[in-house]
Amino acid sequence: MNEKIWSIYLSGEIHTDWRERIMDGAKAAGLPVVFNGPITVHEDSDDCGVAIFGAEENKYWHDHKGALLNSVRTGTLLKEADIVIVRFGEKYKQWNAAFDAGQAAAFGIPYLTLHPAEHDHALKEVDSAAAGMAREPEQIVEALAYIIHGQMPVR
């Protein structure tokens, strides 16, 4: 019997090491997972549309071209995911992460949120539709270990 390889989509802020902590933890735990996510080089994500399709004088259209191109990747990989992890960081407003959580909910894909306590009130609706809410990336790894193998955390 072949073990399922779980597809995990990592959505959210790109300014901290939360993705690496989850990926490293999953590897250390031997979890059968593959990770996907958005383009995490901010400049590339912002400028891809104009780099490929030509410059725009108006910043709105500059951003719009990039957003359209990025939406192909995000939509495709998110729809293929078994679980979506949505990270809301401390410093920036991640409207795209909230949108990804909404898409996951609409597609019936379970998602877990990851954010600091100061965002609890602002994210109450997003969290209420989530399968779980974590404060630290290591809790996400523990949740994945439980979901995939039924392993309880060792404390």
C-alpha positions as a printed Julia matrix, in Angstrom:
155×3 Matrix{Float64}:
   0.0    0.0     0.0
   1.39   3.38   -1.0
   1.43   6.14    1.58
  -0.4    9.29    0.52
   1.78  12.29   -0.24
  -0.03  15.31    1.18
   0.05  18.61   -0.69
   0.38  21.56    1.69
  -0.06  25.12    0.4
   1.73  27.76    2.49
  -0.02  31.11    2.15
   0.77  34.41    3.79
   3.47  36.81    4.77
   6.87  36.51    3.16
   9.06  38.45    5.59
   9.87  35.83    8.25
  11.14  32.25    8.36
   7.82  30.55    9.2
   7.79  28.54    5.96
  11.27  27.17    6.56
  10.39  26.25   10.14
   7.37  24.27    8.96
   9.23  22.59    6.11
  12.2   21.72    8.3
   9.92  20.4    11.05
   7.93  18.28    8.61
  11.13  16.83    7.19
  12.47  16.07   10.67
   9.15  14.39   11.53
   9.3   12.3     8.34
   5.95  13.55    7.13
   4.96  12.55    3.57
   4.31  16.08    2.33
   5.08  18.34   -0.57
   4.92  22.09   -0.04
   3.77  24.75   -2.47
   3.07  28.43   -2.18
   3.19  31.79   -3.86
   6.28  33.43   -5.28
   8.02  34.71   -2.16
  10.43  37.18   -3.76
   8.37  40.32   -3.25
   9.85  42.27   -6.17
   9.31  39.36   -8.58
   5.72  38.95   -7.45
   5.05  42.67   -7.89
   6.89  43.13  -11.18
   6.27  39.86  -13.07
   3.42  41.23  -15.16
   5.27  44.26  -16.49
   8.51  42.29  -16.9
   6.68  39.84  -19.18
   3.89  41.89  -20.8
   5.37  45.4   -20.82
   5.62  48.48  -18.65
   2.68  50.47  -17.32
   2.78  54.15  -16.42
  -0.07  53.79  -13.93
   0.91  51.85  -10.75
  -2.58  50.32  -10.57
  -2.14  48.6   -13.93
   1.43  47.65  -13.05
   0.16  45.86   -9.93
  -2.89  44.48  -11.74
  -0.76  42.73  -14.37
   1.29  41.06  -11.64
  -1.77  40.1    -9.6
  -3.4   38.44  -12.62
  -0.3   36.41  -13.4
   0.23  35.44   -9.75
  -3.42  34.38   -9.47
  -2.82  31.58  -11.98
  -0.16  30.01   -9.75
  -2.02  30.63   -6.51
  -5.37  29.37   -7.78
  -3.92  26.25   -9.37
  -1.75  25.19   -6.43
  -4.37  26.09   -3.84
  -7.04  23.97   -5.58
  -4.61  21.02   -5.66
  -3.78  21.31   -1.94
  -4.97  18.85    0.68
  -4.4   21.42    3.44
  -3.73  25.16    3.32
  -1.7   26.93    5.99
  -2.46  30.65    6.2
   0.04  32.87    8.03
  -0.81  36.37    9.17
   2.34  38.12   10.39
   2.89  40.89   12.88
   3.91  43.79   10.66
   1.98  43.79    7.39
  -1.68  43.45    6.46
  -1.9   40.26    4.42
  -5.06  40.79    2.4
  -3.9   38.11   -0.03
  -3.69  35.6     2.83
  -7.26  36.39    3.86
  -8.32  35.94    0.25
  -6.53  32.56    0.1
  -8.3   31.46    3.3
 -11.62  32.43    1.74
 -10.82  30.52   -1.43
  -9.82  27.45    0.55
 -13.1   27.63    2.46
 -15.07  28.06   -0.76
 -13.31  25.07   -2.36
 -13.87  22.94    0.74
 -10.14  22.65    1.42
  -9.33  22.55    5.13
  -7.03  25.26    6.36
  -5.12  26.12    9.52
  -4.29  29.69   10.51
  -1.06  30.86   12.08
  -0.94  34.27   13.72
  -0.1   36.22   16.87
  -2.7   36.9    19.56
  -3.02  40.56   18.61
  -4.78  39.5    15.39
  -7.41  37.34   17.13
 -10.22  39.88   16.93
  -9.51  40.97   13.35
  -9.34  37.33   12.19
 -12.27  35.92   14.17
 -14.28  35.02   11.06
 -11.26  33.58    9.26
 -10.37  31.54   12.36
 -13.93  30.34   12.87
 -13.86  28.61    9.47
 -10.37  27.15   10.04
  -9.71  23.59   11.18
  -7.31  24.99   13.74
  -5.37  28.09   14.8
  -1.71  28.08   15.8
   0.63  30.66   17.29
   3.91  29.05   16.23
   5.03  27.16   13.1
   5.99  24.19   15.27
   2.33  23.8    16.24
   1.5   23.53   12.55
   4.02  20.69   12.24
   2.44  18.96   15.25
  -1.02  19.4    13.7
   0.2   17.92   10.4
   1.78  14.97   12.23
  -1.53  14.32   13.97
  -3.61  14.72   10.79
  -1.34  12.51    8.69
  -0.14   9.86   11.18
  -2.31  10.33   14.27
   0.81  11.25   16.25
   0.22  13.19   19.44
   2.84  15.79   20.34
   5.52  14.82   22.82
   5.75  17.32   25.67
